[in-house]
């Protein structure tokens, strides 16, 4: 009897260990933030069969987000069935209806995270605000729930440290516009468990993206290379070595980039770019790649932030 009991205990322990090591299959997703990025993430998750709750502070924001998702789905549908124009009307409508059925909205993040597998944060790029959000949600989300941030510039480790689930915390950096851009950077901190990392990789593939892995280094892969490149273009212009117009043309025609660095800065937002470089400069003040730009600072101070304000390095009507 004692032998049988020991054997049962060993079997139970082995089963528990296997369950603990098993990857989480994400089915229910909560996206915090109804802006372009959050709405885009919610859209691709819902379109691939996940149950999604999109959360923001007001019903007005969420109505705007939902309308944007519907318009985006119509554009996706035209491309999805481009080779079958005869079925666009019916198959497209069915695809949109099915996607929207998977999506609900809420203004109460605490109330919805109790039944979610994955929380993806896509709110304002502010360390304190994000930390406060994660600290609060950590108290109400189930133990198995994975937290992820869509931050493009902040350290995932610092965000994870605001919670008690550092091993179930990682980065999921999508790119704008989310429905079109295939890349997702999956960020693993020193505390992120292998199970969590694999679950985030699997989720990224499940929503139709091509994930790449990166450690928790400033800017991850894309922005770590892209932001210094854009700032170096500004320095080239500041020194009078070339005009911004010629720099843009050179990089488009010589390097095959779809936009030149000044066009891209205006598109991203000069305030966003300044925020990123200022944060990195504070972390590594002696790194010349992260040196602030006097011209960029001047334009931001003058509220010339790029396309969204009608003027940045270029003027927009």
Secondary structure, 3 states (H helix, E strand, C coil): CHHHHHHHHHHHHHHHHHHHHCCCCCCEEEEECCCHHHHHHHHHHHHCCCEEEEECCCHHHHHHHHHHHHHHHHHHHHHHCCCCHHHHHHHHHHHHHHHHHCEEEECCHHHHHHHCCEEEECCCCCHHHHHHHHHHHHCCCCCCCEEEECCCCCCHHHHHCCCCCHHHEEEEEECCCCCCCCEEEEEECCCCCHHHHHHHHHHHHHCCCEEEEEECCCCCCHHHHHHHHHHHHHHHHHCCCCCHHHHHHHHHHHHCCCCCHHHHHHHHCHHHHHHHHHHHHHHCCCCHHHCCCHHHHHHHHCCCCEHHHCECCCECC
